[in-house]
Amino acid sequence: MQWPLWRVAVAERSMEPALRPGDWLLVRRGLRAGRPPRIRPGQLVIARHPGQPDLLLVKRAARQESRGWWLESDNPGAGAVDSHAFGVVPPHLIEGRVLARYWRSRAS
């Protein structure tokens, strides 16, 4: 059984200014394996990269489509990789929904 809450560190700049490298996130996982929590457009999610399942991404759920979610970066100029590069993310690759940032990086 997985614990429903999970902490994740932000490592890249793709979600600036909302999130910066060094920030920590509290994430709610789906209650059942392979079933993501309820997500609404505009929420931040943790997802597995469709082409590299070992790589976790933090992205904004822009819109739901018939085959999954379109995920976008807040800062595409930072060389972000999102649905513009890999397309719609299937629901089973959405690991969880970000509930809160509980530590703000001191880096500017």
N, C-alpha and C positions, 0 to 999 in steps of 0.2 A: 504494500500500500504506500502511495506517495503522500507526503505531507501536503496539504492544499496550499500552504504559503511557501514562498520560495524567494530568496534574495539573489539579485543579479547586479553585477557591476557594469556600468557603461564604459566602453573602451574606445569608441570612435566619436567623431564630431558630427555625424549625419543628422542628429536630432537637436542640434543647437538652434535657438537659444534655450529651449525648454530643458534639455539634458546636456550635460557636458561630461567628458571623460573624467572618471573618478567618482561620479555620482553613483549612489546605490539605490536600487529599486526594490520595492516589495511587490511581489507578483502573485496573483491567485491563479493556480492551475485549475484545469478541469477536474471535476470530481471523479470522473471515470476515465480510465486510460484511453487515449485516442479520441477523446471528446473534449473539445475546447470549452472554456466558460462562455457565457453569453457576452457577445461583443456588439457594440454599436459604433456606427461611423464616428470618427473623431477620437476614439479611445486609443491609447498606446497598448501595443501587444508585444509579446515575445514570441518569435516564430523561428522555425528552422528554415534555413536557405534551401529552396527546392532542389538545387543542383549539388549542394554540399550539406547534407543533413547534420553533420557534426558542428556546423557553424550556426550560432544563435544570433538573431537580429532583433533589435528593438525598433519598431516602426509604428506609424500611425495607420490605423485601419481607415482607409479613405471611403471604401464602399464595398458592399457585398455583391458578388456576382453569382451566377448559377453554379460555378465550379469552385467557389471559395471567396477569398478576400483580396482586394487590391490594396497593397500596402505601400505607403509613401514615406519618404524622409522629409523632415522639416527643413533641412539644409542640403538640397541636392548639389549645391556648389562645392561641397566638401568631398566630392568623389563618391557619394553615397550609392549603395547598391540597393535597389528596391524593385517594385513591380515593373517599373519602366525597363529594367534589365531582364527580369526573369518571368514576368507575367503574374497571373493570379496564383495565390498561394492556397493550396487545398486545405480544408478545415483541419485535417488530422496533423498538419504541420504547425498549427497555432498552439503553442505550449501554454500560454496564459495571458491574462490581462493585468496591466500595471495598475496597482492600487495607489501607490505613493512613492515619492522620492523621499527617502528618510535621511540622506546625508548629502549635503551640497558640497561639491568640490571647492576648494579654496583657490584653485587655479583660475586665472582670468583669461 
